[in-house]
Amino acid sequence: MALMPVSDALAAVLAGAEPLPEETIPLDQAFHRVLARDVAARRTQPPEAMSAMDGYAVRAADAATIDSQLTVIGEVAAGRPFAGSVGAGEAVRIFTGGVVPAGADAVVIQEDTAADGKRITIKEAAIPGRHIRRAGIDFAEGDVLLRKGTRLTERDLALAAGMNHPHLPVQRRPKVAVLATGDELVMPGAMPGPGQIVYSNGYALHALARQEGADTVDLGVAADTLEATATGIRRARESGADILVTSGGASVGDHDLVQQALKAEGIAMSFWKIAMRPGKPMMHGRLGAMRVIGLPGNPVSSYVCAFLFMVPLIRALSGRAVIHHRRERAVLGRDLGANDVREDYLRARLERRDDGTLIALPVDHQDSSLLANLAAAQALLVRAPFAPKAEAGSPCEVLPLPV
């Protein structure tokens, strides 16, 4: 099968990816969930004009000149409105959040008055509307303030609460099952034997999926046999996974059995091998409703492919309004040679100059097995196929990595 361009591969991964079904959940469980519908305010905020400061509610005309004297006829506190109204020459003691009584059109803060029993003297002229939060200044009943496709922040939750919503409609979380393969893998903390390595890919894949709002299922590490690999795939389907992500076994060696096992289970393959570096031996297909992304085994290749393909797929199934990674403009921090047929994703550090220019400095060694360089990188520097050599200071594009 010919190498597929990255853009075509991403289009294939996202083809037909519709948001998962809607569910309604309590507000306190909605952090980082994705709204399934627009949400409108169920009340006006504030519902009435309220004081923004501690002071006195007055008629501005009565307190327009310094040394004006007014008679205090009552008090207003938050949650305890004043039953009467403010007439000529009168004032009502008011505290922050208190409802401005009828007749009053300004608040004079307490620092700008001198009190003597039931009389106050104005030391700073009142201005109509000053220190008053008018009714509806935040929002009005019926205002649509949270939009479908929004991944809810802590600030959104506060807004939803203020809008008087105890529950919110959200899309179901995608379920991502992760299956690794390889007789050479041992778990962290074990002592690797001859030819063995410590398993690391799954920890990044689970964290990346969860960061994007997915639930994950750990299928562990399958031995390098067709039956063990097929068993793992069947377990993914039985778990109800929306996405199966395999790590390793995607190449062409005798022990790379993932593609054979997937075909035996009836996969409809959309591609295998992409014109990118790192990550050429990646595959994608469908097993019924379950989408399958077969990642290479090298740690950097596994992560980069998951970042580029798994993350947008999770976002699409989650109903996110924005599913694609944001690209930023930068300039090269060092010279780069000409590129070949594959699109390059170079691990790079980012620096910001005093003038605001973003500098992308590719790490010295780009081997797809180097975890330390991956962990130290803040971005992937994207180079198009057949890009000519470029000198330091040339413009470039980067994909910032999660922090």
N, C-alpha and C positions, 0 to 999 in steps of 0.2 A: 504494500500500500504506500503511495507517495506521501511525502511529508506535507502536512496541511498547514497553511498559514495560521498564525495565532488568532487573527481576527475571525477566520472561518471556524476555527475550533471553538472559540468562545460562543459564536453564534449557534453552533451545534449543541453545545452544553445548555444554552439558555432556551433553545427552541421548545415552545409549548410549556414553558415553566410558568404556571399560573399560581397565584397566591393560594395557600392551603385554606381549608374551611374556617369560617369565623367562629369564635367562641366569646362568651362574656365572662369577665373575671373581676374580682374585687379590685378596687383602686390600689390597695396596698400591695398587690401582686403584679402591677402593670408596669413596673420599671423596666425599660428597654424592650417592652413588647411593641408590636407594630399595629397601629390603628387600622381597623377594617372598614370604618366608615368615618365621615366627617362628624365632628361632635360640636354641638351648639350649646351656648350658655342657657341654663334653666332659670336664671335669675339675673337681675341687674346689679352691678357692683360699682360703687355702693348703692344701695336701694334708695337712699335719701342723702341730701347734702350733709356732710359731716365735717367736723373740725379737724384740721391737720395739726393743731397745736393746743397747748394748754393756755387758757386766757379767758376772754369775755366775749360772748356773742352780743353784737350791738347793731344798731342802725347806723350805717356809715355817716349819714347826714348829721347824727347827734354827736359823733366823735371826730368830726372833720378838722377841729382846731385843738391845738395843745391847750391843756388845762381845763378842757371841758369836763364837767362832772356828771356822773350818771349814778342812778340808784340800782343796786343789785337786787333782783326780785326772785332769784331762784338759782338752781344748779343743774347742770347736765353732765352725766358721766356716760361712758360707753355702755350701752345696753340699758340705760335709764333715761329716756327722753323727758323733756320738760313739757308739761301738759298745756301750759298757757302760751302766750305770745308776747313778743317784745314790743312795747309801745314807746312813745316819745320820751326821751330822757331816761330810758331803762336799759339794763344790761343783765345778762344771765351768765353766771360763772360756768365755764365749759371746759371739758378735758378732751384730750386727743381721742378721736373716735366717737365723740358724742354727736348726736343728731342736732344740727343747727335749728333752733326753735323758730317757729313762724314769726315773721316780722323782722328778724335779723338778716343782714346781708353782708356782714363782715365779722371777723374775729380780730380783736386786739390782744396780742400775746401778753402774758402776765408781766413780763419784764418791762413792757411799755406802759404800765399803769402804776398808780400808787393807791393802795387800799386803806380805807379808814372805816371800819365797821361795815355798814351796808352801802357806803359810798366809795366810788373809785374816781380817780383823776387821770385823765388821758395824757400821756407823755409823748405819744407818737400818733399822728393823725391816722385814722382808719381809712382804708381804701376798699371800695365795694368789691366783694368776692375774694378779698385777700385771706389766706389761710383757711379757705373752705374748699373741700373736695366735693365738687358738684355731683349730683346723682348721675350714675352711669359713666363717670369719667374713666373707669377701668374698662368696663364692657356693659352691654345691654342684653337683656333677655333675647335669645334668638341669634345672637352673633355667633358665627362659626369661627372658632378660634383654634381648633385643633383639626388638622386635615388627615384624611385617609392616606396611609403610607408613611406617616410620621413614626419614627422610632422614639418612644417616649422617654424624655429626660426627667430628672428630678424636678426641674422647673415646670415641665408640662404637667406632672402629677399635682403640683401645688395649684396650677391653673385649673385643672379639671376639678379639684376639690372645691376651689372657689366658685366654679361654675355649677356646683351642687350635684356632681356625678359620683355616686358611691361605687359604680361599676362602669367598665368600659368595654366596648366591642373590639376585639383584637383578632389577628390571624393566628391560627394554631402554629406552634413552633415546629419547624422542620426537625425530623429525627435523623441524625447522621450516625451510621454504624461504621466503625473503623476496624479493618482487618489487616493485620500485618502477616507477611509470610517470610520464612527463611529459617533453615536449620542453624544458621550461624548466629542467631540472635539470642542473647540472654538478657534478663531483666536487670535494671540498675540495682547495684548492691551485690550482685553475684560476681564470682570470679570467672572471667572468660577463659575457656580452654583454648587449645591451639586452633587458630583460624576463626575464633568466635569474636563477636563485637557486642557492645551493649546497645540494646534497643532504645532509640531516642525519638524516632519519627512520630510515634503515636501521641506523645505528650504535647508536641507542638500542634498536631492536627486536632486533638480534642480541645485544646485551649483556643485555637483559632475559630473553631466551629462554635464553641460556647460564647466567645466574645461577640460573635455575630448574631447571637440569640437562639442558636439551635440547642436541642437536647442531644446528647451523644450516648452511644452504646459501644462499650469496649468488647470486641470479639477476640481480643488477645492475639497471639502469634500462632499461625498455622504452620505445621511442618511442611517440608517440601515434597508433598505427595499430592497427586490429583484428588484423592478422596478427602484428605484433610482440608484442602483449599475449597473444594465443593461443599463440604460440610459447613465451613465458615460462611460461605455465600448463602446457603440455605438458612442458617441461623439469622442472618441479616434480614432475609425476607420474613421469617417467622416473627421477628421483633417489630415488624411494621415500619422498618426504616424507609424514609423517603429518599435517602441518599446512602449508597454504600461507597465508602472510600477504601480502596485497597492500597497497601504500601509495600512495594517490592514485587518481584515476579512479573514485571511488565515488559521485560526485554525479550530476547530471542534465544536465551540459553536453554539447555536441556532441563534445568531446574526452575525455569521461569514459567510457572504453570497457571498463573492467574487467567490468562486469555483462554487457555484450553478449558479450564474449569468453568469459566463464564459461558463459553460456547456450548459446553455440555449441558449447562442449565438453561440454555435457550436465549442468550443475550442477543439483542438487536444492536450490533456494533455500528456506531456512527463514524468513529475514526480511531486510528492507532498510529502513533508517531506524528509529532508536530515539529514544524520548522522553527524551533526555539532552543535557546541554550540558557540555563540548564533545563532539562526536562523533556528531551526529544521522545523517549519511549513512554508516552502517556497515552491512555486510551479512555474512551467514553462510549457508553451505550445504555440501553434500557433492558431491564428484566421486569416485564409487566409495568407496574406503576413505579417501581424503584429505579432511580437513576444511579448509574455506576460511573465512578471516576477512578481509573486505575493509575496510581501514581508510581513514579520510579522509586527505587529503594534508596538511592543516595540521599542523605539528609537535606542538602540544599535543594536538589531537584524536587524532592517531595514537598518541601515547604513552599518553594516558589510556585509550583504548579497548583498547590492548594490555594495559595493566596490569589492567584490569577483566575482560577476556574471555580473552585469550590465556594469561595466567598461570594462571588456574584450570584451563583446558583442559590445559595442559602438566602441571600437577600431577595431574590426573585420569588422564591417559594414563601418567604415571610411577608411578601406584599410591600416591601420597602419602596418608597417613591424614587429613590436613587439607588441603583444597584451597581453601577460601575465605579471603579477606583478613580480617585481624583488625581490628575497629573499636574505637576508643577513645573514651571520653567526654572532652569538653573544654568550655571556655566560650569564647564569642566575645570576641575582642579589640576589635571595633568593631561599630557598627550595620550591619545588612543590610536591604535592602528586601525587599518581598514577591516571591516566586518565581512563575513562570508554569507552563505545562503540563509543562515538562521538568524532570527530576531534574538538579540542578546539582552539579558537582564542581569546587569552587573551589580553586585553588592557594593554599596557606596556609603561613605560617611557624608554628613551634611554640615556645612559651616555657614554662618550668616555674617557677612561683612558689616562694618559700621554703616555703610551706605544702603544696607538692606539687600544687597545682592546675595543670592543663595549659591553656594559653591558645592558641587558634587565631586567628591574625591573617591574614585573607585579603589577598593582595597587591592593590595598587591597580588594576592593569590586568589583566583576565582574558581579553584577546583570544587566540584560539587559535593565533596565529602567534608569540607572544612566548616565545622560548626562554630568555631570561635569567630571566624570572620562573619558568618551569618548573624551571630548574636551581636556583634559590634556594629553592624550596618544599621543605618536609619532609613535607607531607601534602596529601591532598585532603579538603576540608571538604564533607560531603554535605548537600545540602538537598533535601527531598522536593518533589515537584510541589505547587504552590499553597501552599507554606509561607508563613505570614504574615511580615511584617517582624519583625525580632528586634533587640533592643538588646544592646549590649556587656554581657557578664556572663551572657547567656542560655546554657543548656546546648546543646551541639551534639555531633555525631559526626564523627570524622575517620578516614581511612584512612592510616596512616603509609606513606610512600614508602620504597623501598629505600635503604639507606645503604651 
